[in-house]
Amino acid sequence: MSSTAANCPGPSTPIPGAGDAAMHCELDDYWTTLAIAKRVHGETRMLNLHLPHYRDPVLTEMAKLLGDRL
């Protein structure tokens, strides 16, 4: 997760309750990165998704849903 946060031009925002680690950050005026990591059966699964800007509550719900699916 730290490498994803390091690639963010601005601050990253942690998302509690979505996998073992989750965060989002704005890449530019249009794109947001959503990253989620979860340990499953001894493996680390990670999702890194680029989406148009959404409000924080939408990103949090999306991260929780995706974290449950990993």
Secondary structure, DSSP 8 states (H G I E B T S, - for coil): -HHHHHT-SS--EE-TTSSSEEEEEE-SSSEEEEEEEEEETTEEEEEEEEEE---HHHHHHHHHHHHHH-
